[in-house]
Amino acid sequence: MNSQLDETDFTSFPILHTDRLTLRDIRLADAEEIFHIRANNRVNQFIARPAMEEVTSAQSLVERTRQAFVDKKAIGWAGLLRDQQKIIGTCGYNSIDWDNRRAEIGGELTTAYWGKHLALEAMAAIVQYGLHTIHLHSIEAKVLPENRGAITLLEHLGFQKEAHYHDRILFQDTYLDMAVYSLISGKGNQVLCGPPNGFIQ
């Protein structure tokens, strides 16, 4: 497969739809909600990052995310319930290695919607987009081994554990392990190996 980026993939932001969600571009107006999500220690407990302390930090994050899409280095989606305008989480490809058709996936969801399988729904949509629209060969996720919820979600989508790094990152004076899970095109969950099911607008 040609590893060169198809420029048409980035001429406009890809809006995706699932049964319950709309996934659109992250906007400056979303900064307040992103701040509340990232200031929540329950959300952060398995991500190894400090709680966000100022809305201006969320605004800067939005600007970096939007610029990364313009630069074709990443794609960040805001997740909304289809009948609402308020975002309930974010997800996306935090980095894209076009030479090797590999990207790192991630996401977060406000605690009020935990346990409703919305994260699974969103991640399935962007995995399908990655495999079938921008033709990624592999998708990688880095998680703390204690994050059983994220690992269960990844395994359900067909990701397999590739590595376990001991004392990989230093966070708040403590070294933490890091696990890496990957999905390789054609080798994962057969539900995701077919063409997208009308997600893209």
C-alpha positions as CSV (number, residue, x, y, z in Angstrom):
1,M,0.0,0.0,0.0
2,N,1.2,3.5,-0.8
3,S,2.2,5.2,2.5
4,Q,1.8,8.7,1.2
5,L,-1.0,10.8,2.8
6,D,-4.1,11.4,0.7
7,E,-4.5,15.1,1.0
8,T,-8.3,14.9,0.4
9,D,-8.7,13.1,3.8
10,F,-8.0,16.5,5.5
11,T,-9.8,19.0,3.3
12,S,-12.7,19.1,5.8
13,F,-13.1,17.7,9.3
14,P,-14.7,14.2,9.3
15,I,-18.0,14.2,11.2
16,L,-19.0,10.7,12.3
17,H,-22.3,9.4,13.5
18,T,-23.2,6.4,15.6
19,D,-26.6,5.3,16.9
20,R,-26.4,7.6,19.9
21,L,-23.5,10.0,19.2
22,T,-22.2,12.7,16.9
23,L,-18.5,13.0,16.7
24,R,-17.4,16.4,15.4
25,D,-14.4,18.7,15.6
26,I,-13.4,20.1,19.0
27,R,-14.2,23.9,19.2
28,L,-13.2,26.7,21.4
29,A,-16.8,26.8,22.8
30,D,-16.1,23.3,24.1
31,A,-13.3,24.5,26.4
32,E,-15.5,24.9,29.5
33,E,-16.7,21.3,29.3
34,I,-13.3,19.9,28.5
35,F,-12.0,21.8,31.6
36,H,-14.6,20.1,33.8
37,I,-13.7,16.7,32.4
38,R,-10.0,17.1,32.9
39,A,-10.4,18.7,36.3
40,N,-12.2,15.6,37.6
41,N,-9.8,13.3,39.5
42,R,-12.0,10.3,38.7
43,V,-11.4,10.8,35.0
44,N,-7.7,11.3,35.6
45,Q,-7.0,8.5,38.0
46,F,-5.9,6.0,35.3
47,I,-4.4,8.5,32.9
48,A,-1.4,9.7,35.0
49,R,-1.9,13.4,34.4
50,P,-2.6,16.3,36.9
51,A,-6.0,17.7,37.1
52,M,-6.5,20.7,34.9
53,E,-6.7,23.9,37.0
54,E,-7.7,26.7,34.6
55,V,-10.1,27.0,31.7
56,T,-7.3,28.8,29.8
57,S,-5.5,25.4,29.8
58,A,-8.5,23.8,28.1
59,Q,-8.6,26.7,25.6
60,S,-4.9,26.1,24.7
61,L,-5.6,22.4,24.4
62,V,-8.4,23.1,21.9
63,E,-6.2,25.3,19.8
64,R,-3.4,22.7,19.7
65,T,-5.8,20.0,18.8
66,R,-7.3,22.0,15.9
67,Q,-3.9,23.0,14.7
68,A,-2.7,19.4,14.8
69,F,-5.6,18.5,12.4
70,V,-4.6,21.3,10.0
71,D,-1.0,20.0,10.1
72,K,-2.3,16.5,9.5
73,K,-0.6,15.2,12.6
74,A,-3.7,14.2,14.7
75,I,-7.5,14.1,14.7
76,G,-9.5,15.0,17.8
77,W,-13.2,14.5,18.0
78,A,-15.7,16.0,20.5
79,G,-18.5,13.5,21.4
80,L,-22.1,14.7,21.8
81,L,-25.3,12.8,22.3
82,R,-27.1,13.1,18.9
83,D,-30.0,15.2,20.3
84,Q,-27.8,17.6,22.4
85,Q,-25.2,20.3,21.9
86,K,-23.1,19.8,25.0
87,I,-20.0,17.6,24.7
88,I,-19.7,14.6,27.0
89,G,-16.2,13.5,26.1
90,T,-13.4,13.6,23.5
91,C,-11.6,10.9,21.5
92,G,-9.2,10.7,18.6
93,Y,-5.8,9.9,17.2
94,N,-3.3,11.7,19.4
95,S,-0.6,11.2,16.8
96,I,-0.4,9.7,13.3
97,D,2.7,8.2,11.8
98,W,1.9,8.4,8.1
99,D,5.1,6.7,7.0
100,N,4.1,3.5,8.8
101,R,0.3,4.0,8.7
102,R,0.2,3.8,12.5
103,A,-1.7,6.0,15.0
104,E,-2.1,6.3,18.7
105,I,-5.7,6.3,19.9
106,G,-7.2,7.8,23.1
107,G,-10.2,9.3,24.7
108,E,-12.1,10.4,27.8
109,L,-15.7,10.5,29.0
110,T,-17.4,12.6,31.6
111,T,-18.3,10.4,34.6
112,A,-22.1,11.0,34.3
113,Y,-22.0,8.7,31.2
114,W,-19.8,5.9,32.5
115,G,-21.3,2.4,32.2
116,K,-23.5,3.2,29.2
117,H,-21.0,1.8,26.6
118,L,-20.8,5.2,24.9
119,A,-17.0,5.1,25.0
120,L,-17.1,1.7,23.1
121,E,-19.5,3.2,20.6
122,A,-17.3,6.2,19.9
123,M,-14.1,4.3,19.8
124,A,-15.6,1.7,17.4
125,A,-16.5,4.6,15.0
126,I,-13.1,6.2,15.0
127,V,-11.3,2.8,14.6
128,Q,-13.4,2.1,11.6
129,Y,-12.6,5.5,10.2
130,G,-8.9,4.9,10.8
131,L,-8.9,1.5,9.1
132,H,-11.2,2.1,6.2
133,T,-11.0,5.8,5.4
134,I,-7.5,7.0,6.1
135,H,-6.2,3.4,5.7
136,L,-4.2,2.9,8.9
137,H,-2.4,-0.4,9.1
138,S,-2.2,-0.4,12.9
139,I,-3.7,1.5,15.8
140,E,-2.0,1.7,19.2
141,A,-3.3,2.5,22.7
142,K,-1.1,3.2,25.7
143,V,-2.8,2.5,29.1
144,L,-1.9,2.0,32.7
145,P,-2.3,-1.7,33.5
146,E,-4.7,-0.8,36.4
147,N,-7.1,0.7,33.9
148,R,-9.2,-2.4,33.5
149,G,-12.1,-0.5,32.0
150,A,-10.0,0.8,29.1
151,I,-8.3,-2.6,28.6
152,T,-11.7,-4.4,28.4
153,L,-12.9,-1.8,25.8
154,L,-9.7,-2.3,23.8
155,E,-9.9,-6.1,23.9
156,H,-13.6,-5.9,22.8
157,L,-12.5,-4.0,19.8
158,G,-9.9,-6.6,18.9
159,F,-6.8,-4.9,20.3
160,Q,-4.1,-7.2,21.6
161,K,-1.4,-6.6,24.2
162,E,1.9,-5.9,22.6
163,A,4.1,-4.8,25.5
164,H,4.3,-4.1,29.2
165,Y,6.9,-1.6,30.2
166,H,7.9,-1.4,33.9
167,D,8.5,2.0,35.5
168,R,7.8,3.6,32.1
169,I,6.7,7.0,33.3
170,L,7.4,9.2,36.3
171,F,4.2,10.8,37.7
172,Q,4.0,12.7,41.0
173,D,7.2,11.1,42.3
174,T,6.1,7.6,41.4
175,Y,7.2,5.4,38.5
176,L,4.3,3.7,36.8
177,D,4.1,0.8,34.4
178,M,2.6,1.3,30.9
179,A,0.9,-1.3,28.7
180,V,0.6,-1.1,24.9
181,Y,-2.3,-2.6,23.0
182,S,-2.5,-2.7,19.2
183,L,-5.0,-3.5,16.5
184,I,-3.6,-4.5,13.1
185,S,-5.7,-4.2,10.0
186,G,-7.2,-7.6,9.1
187,K,-6.1,-9.2,12.3
188,G,-8.5,-7.8,14.9
189,N,-12.2,-8.1,15.8
190,Q,-14.0,-9.2,12.6
191,V,-16.9,-6.8,13.5
192,L,-14.5,-4.0,12.6
193,C,-12.8,-5.5,9.6
194,G,-15.7,-4.8,7.2
195,P,-16.5,-1.4,5.6
196,P,-17.9,1.4,7.8
197,N,-21.6,1.3,8.5
198,G,-22.6,4.8,7.5
199,F,-20.8,6.6,10.2
200,I,-19.4,9.4,8.1
201,Q,-21.3,12.6,7.2
